Amino acid sequence: MNDLLLPPTEFRVALEEAMTGTMAKDASFSRAWATGKLERRHFAKWAANHYHYVGPFGDYLGLMYAKTPDTARDAKDFLLQNLYEEELSDDRHTDLLIRFAEACGATREQVLDRNSAMPFTKGLQGWLYYISSNEHFAVSTAATIVGLESQVPSIYRTQYPALIDPDLYGFSEWECEFFDLHITSDEVHGERGYQIVLKYANTPELQQRCIAAVREAADMRFSYTKMLYETYVKPDLGEWVEEPVAAFA
């Protein structure tokens, strides 16, 4: 383990590099989505699983809030604001997700049913409960906000245009509000998460734990996203093969 405290610039680069190679936007399910290969029934399965991943996000934030000392008032305020947006804003994020699921042919009851989630989804949920309950608040912020939430804009910027493209999936903007909202909100959340980690991971040991947590979070989300393809799409489309990009003359 590195026994020297990294300066903020180097520490941030290390956090970013911890996700290299395992970004969820590059997983087979994400690529099939962005390139127009999926059907609404595949999206319905995604929505049900995604609900059981992000549905308890308010719980994760609340557990992290309880672990954050009053001396880190800015971190507590961020977690509380994030929790408010998840649970008490005009449209709860989970309600927007269920709206999309219903547009795909699923029912609210199907989405809420825990049996609709893959074992990998339940494992990701359990890991999030564990890390938000037990880790130092800087480490849990690194995992949940930097390693997971900060990825969202890069994922949805390729998926949202495909969803509302009439030549691909043809959803309405109202049906896809969940994605549009998170492109902007999670960009803000991700940056604030970085700033909290850079400020409060103030020992070499804490910095290394944060880097490891980001790497583990990215691995978890990549594996979960890949398994969505393996479980729900591969029986229809076979092994995922990335199509070559046509060269311009």
C-alpha positions as CSV (number, residue, x, y, z in Angstrom):
1,M,0.0,0.0,0.0
2,N,1.2,3.5,-0.8
3,D,2.3,5.1,2.5
4,L,2.5,8.7,1.0
5,L,-0.4,11.1,0.9
6,L,-1.3,11.8,-2.7
7,P,-1.9,15.4,-3.7
8,P,-5.5,16.1,-4.8
9,T,-4.7,16.1,-8.5
10,E,-3.0,12.7,-8.4
11,F,-5.6,11.3,-6.0
12,R,-8.4,12.3,-8.4
13,V,-6.6,10.7,-11.4
14,A,-6.2,7.5,-9.3
15,L,-9.9,7.5,-8.5
16,E,-10.8,8.0,-12.2
17,E,-8.3,5.3,-13.4
18,A,-9.8,2.8,-10.9
19,M,-12.8,2.6,-13.2
20,T,-10.8,2.2,-16.4
21,G,-11.8,-1.0,-18.2
22,T,-14.9,-1.7,-16.2
23,M,-17.2,1.2,-17.1
24,A,-20.8,0.0,-17.3
25,K,-21.4,2.0,-20.5
26,D,-19.0,-0.5,-22.2
27,A,-20.8,-3.7,-21.0
28,S,-22.7,-5.8,-23.5
29,F,-26.2,-4.8,-22.3
30,S,-25.3,-1.1,-22.5
31,R,-23.8,-1.5,-26.0
32,A,-26.8,-3.5,-27.3
33,W,-29.1,-0.8,-25.9
34,A,-27.2,2.1,-27.4
35,T,-27.0,0.5,-30.8
36,G,-30.7,-0.4,-31.1
37,K,-30.6,-4.1,-30.6
38,L,-33.0,-4.5,-27.7
39,E,-36.8,-4.8,-27.5
40,R,-39.2,-3.4,-25.0
41,R,-39.4,-6.7,-23.1
42,H,-35.6,-6.5,-22.5
43,F,-36.1,-3.0,-21.1
44,A,-38.8,-4.2,-18.8
45,K,-36.3,-6.7,-17.3
46,W,-33.7,-4.0,-17.0
47,A,-36.2,-1.7,-15.2
48,A,-37.2,-4.4,-12.7
49,N,-33.5,-5.1,-11.9
50,H,-32.6,-1.5,-11.8
51,Y,-35.3,-0.8,-9.3
52,H,-33.8,-3.3,-6.9
53,Y,-30.4,-1.8,-7.4
54,V,-31.3,1.9,-7.0
55,G,-34.7,1.7,-5.3
56,P,-33.0,1.5,-1.8
57,F,-30.6,4.4,-2.7
58,G,-32.4,6.5,-0.1
59,D,-31.5,3.8,2.5
60,Y,-27.8,3.8,1.4
61,L,-27.7,7.6,1.7
62,G,-29.4,7.6,5.1
63,L,-26.9,5.0,6.4
64,M,-24.0,7.0,5.1
65,Y,-25.5,10.2,6.7
66,A,-25.6,8.4,10.1
67,K,-21.9,7.5,9.7
68,T,-20.8,11.0,8.8
69,P,-19.6,13.2,11.7
70,D,-21.0,16.6,12.3
71,T,-17.5,18.0,11.6
72,A,-18.1,17.1,8.0
73,R,-21.1,19.3,7.6
74,D,-20.7,19.8,3.9
75,A,-20.7,16.0,3.3
76,K,-23.8,15.6,5.5
77,D,-25.6,18.4,3.7
78,F,-24.8,16.8,0.3
79,L,-26.1,13.4,1.4
80,L,-29.3,15.0,2.8
81,Q,-29.9,16.9,-0.4
82,N,-29.3,13.8,-2.5
83,L,-31.7,11.9,-0.2
84,Y,-34.4,14.6,-0.6
85,E,-34.1,14.4,-4.4
86,E,-34.5,10.7,-4.3
87,E,-37.5,10.6,-1.9
88,L,-39.3,14.0,-1.6
89,S,-38.9,15.9,-4.9
90,D,-41.9,16.4,-7.1
91,D,-41.4,13.1,-8.9
92,R,-39.6,10.4,-6.9
93,H,-36.9,8.8,-9.0
94,T,-38.3,5.3,-8.5
95,D,-41.7,6.5,-9.7
96,L,-40.1,7.7,-12.9
97,L,-38.4,4.4,-13.3
98,I,-41.6,2.5,-12.9
99,R,-43.2,4.9,-15.4
100,F,-40.6,3.7,-17.9
101,A,-41.2,0.1,-16.9
102,E,-44.9,0.4,-17.5
103,A,-44.2,1.9,-21.0
104,C,-42.2,-1.3,-21.7
105,G,-45.2,-3.5,-20.7
106,A,-44.3,-4.3,-17.1
107,T,-46.6,-3.6,-14.2
108,R,-45.7,-1.9,-10.9
109,E,-46.2,-5.1,-9.1
110,Q,-43.8,-6.9,-11.3
111,V,-41.1,-4.3,-10.8
112,L,-41.6,-4.3,-7.0
113,D,-41.4,-8.1,-6.8
114,R,-38.0,-9.0,-5.5
115,N,-38.2,-12.3,-7.5
116,S,-37.9,-10.1,-10.6
117,A,-34.3,-9.4,-9.8
118,M,-31.3,-11.5,-10.8
119,P,-29.0,-12.9,-8.0
120,F,-26.4,-10.5,-9.3
121,T,-28.7,-7.5,-8.6
122,K,-29.4,-8.7,-5.1
123,G,-25.7,-9.1,-4.6
124,L,-25.1,-5.5,-5.7
125,Q,-27.9,-4.3,-3.4
126,G,-26.4,-6.2,-0.5
127,W,-23.0,-4.9,-1.1
128,L,-24.3,-1.3,-1.1
129,Y,-26.1,-1.9,2.2
130,Y,-22.9,-3.3,3.6
131,I,-20.6,-0.6,2.5
132,S,-22.9,2.3,3.4
133,S,-23.4,0.8,6.9
134,N,-19.9,-0.2,7.7
135,E,-17.3,1.9,5.9
136,H,-15.8,5.3,6.7
137,F,-18.0,7.9,5.1
138,A,-15.3,8.9,2.7
139,V,-14.9,5.3,1.5
140,S,-18.7,4.8,1.2
141,T,-18.9,8.1,-0.8
142,A,-16.1,6.9,-3.0
143,A,-18.0,3.7,-3.7
144,T,-21.6,4.9,-4.1
145,I,-21.1,8.4,-5.5
146,V,-17.8,8.2,-7.4
147,G,-17.7,4.6,-8.4
148,L,-21.4,4.2,-9.3
149,E,-23.4,7.5,-9.5
150,S,-20.7,9.4,-11.4
151,Q,-20.9,6.9,-14.2
152,V,-24.6,7.5,-14.9
153,P,-24.3,10.5,-17.3
154,S,-21.8,8.7,-19.6
155,I,-24.2,5.7,-19.7
156,Y,-27.4,7.6,-20.3
157,R,-26.0,10.0,-22.8
158,T,-25.7,7.1,-25.3
159,Q,-28.9,5.4,-24.2
160,Y,-31.4,8.2,-23.9
161,P,-31.1,9.5,-27.5
162,A,-31.7,5.9,-28.7
163,L,-34.8,5.5,-26.6
164,I,-36.5,8.6,-28.0
165,D,-35.3,8.0,-31.6
166,P,-38.5,7.1,-33.6
167,D,-36.3,5.0,-35.9
168,L,-34.9,2.9,-33.0
169,Y,-37.1,2.5,-29.9
170,G,-39.7,5.3,-30.2
171,F,-40.4,6.1,-26.6
172,S,-41.7,9.5,-25.7
173,E,-39.7,12.0,-23.6
174,W,-42.3,11.7,-20.8
175,E,-41.8,8.0,-20.7
176,C,-38.0,8.5,-20.5
177,E,-37.9,11.3,-18.0
178,F,-35.9,9.1,-15.6
179,F,-32.9,9.1,-17.9
180,D,-33.0,12.8,-18.9
181,L,-33.2,13.7,-15.2
182,H,-30.2,11.6,-14.2
183,I,-27.9,12.9,-17.0
184,T,-27.9,16.3,-15.3
185,S,-28.4,15.5,-11.6
186,D,-25.8,12.7,-11.4
187,E,-23.2,14.9,-13.1
188,V,-23.6,17.3,-10.2
189,H,-23.7,14.6,-7.6
190,G,-20.7,12.8,-9.1
191,E,-18.6,16.0,-8.9
192,R,-19.7,16.7,-5.3
193,G,-18.8,13.2,-4.4
194,Y,-15.3,13.6,-5.8
195,Q,-14.8,16.8,-3.8
196,I,-15.9,15.1,-0.6
197,V,-13.6,12.2,-1.1
198,L,-10.7,14.5,-2.0
199,K,-11.2,16.5,1.1
200,Y,-11.9,13.8,3.7
201,A,-9.8,10.9,2.6
202,N,-6.9,12.7,4.3
203,T,-4.5,9.8,5.1
204,P,-2.7,7.5,2.8
205,E,-4.6,4.5,4.2
206,L,-8.0,6.2,3.6
207,Q,-7.0,7.3,0.1
208,Q,-6.1,3.7,-0.8
209,R,-9.3,2.4,0.6
210,C,-11.2,4.9,-1.5
211,I,-9.4,3.9,-4.6
212,A,-10.1,0.2,-3.9
213,A,-13.8,1.0,-3.2
214,V,-14.2,2.8,-6.5
215,R,-12.5,-0.1,-8.4
216,E,-14.8,-2.6,-6.6
217,A,-17.9,-0.5,-7.3
218,A,-17.1,-0.2,-11.0
219,D,-16.4,-4.0,-11.2
220,M,-19.7,-4.6,-9.5
221,R,-21.7,-2.4,-11.8
222,F,-20.0,-3.7,-14.9
223,S,-20.6,-7.3,-13.9
224,Y,-24.2,-6.6,-13.1
225,T,-24.8,-4.9,-16.5
226,K,-23.0,-7.7,-18.4
227,M,-25.2,-10.3,-16.6
228,L,-28.3,-8.4,-17.8
229,Y,-27.3,-9.3,-21.3
230,E,-26.3,-12.8,-20.5
231,T,-29.6,-13.5,-18.7
232,Y,-32.2,-11.7,-20.8
233,V,-30.7,-10.9,-24.2
234,K,-28.2,-13.6,-25.1
235,P,-31.0,-16.3,-25.5
236,D,-32.4,-14.0,-28.3
237,L,-29.3,-12.5,-29.9
238,G,-26.5,-14.9,-28.9
239,E,-23.1,-13.8,-27.8
240,W,-22.5,-10.1,-28.0
241,V,-20.2,-9.1,-30.8
242,E,-19.4,-5.4,-31.2
243,E,-20.0,-4.2,-34.7
244,P,-17.0,-2.6,-36.3
245,V,-17.2,1.1,-36.9
246,A,-17.2,2.0,-40.6
247,A,-14.2,3.9,-41.7
248,F,-14.7,7.2,-43.5
249,A,-13.2,7.4,-47.0
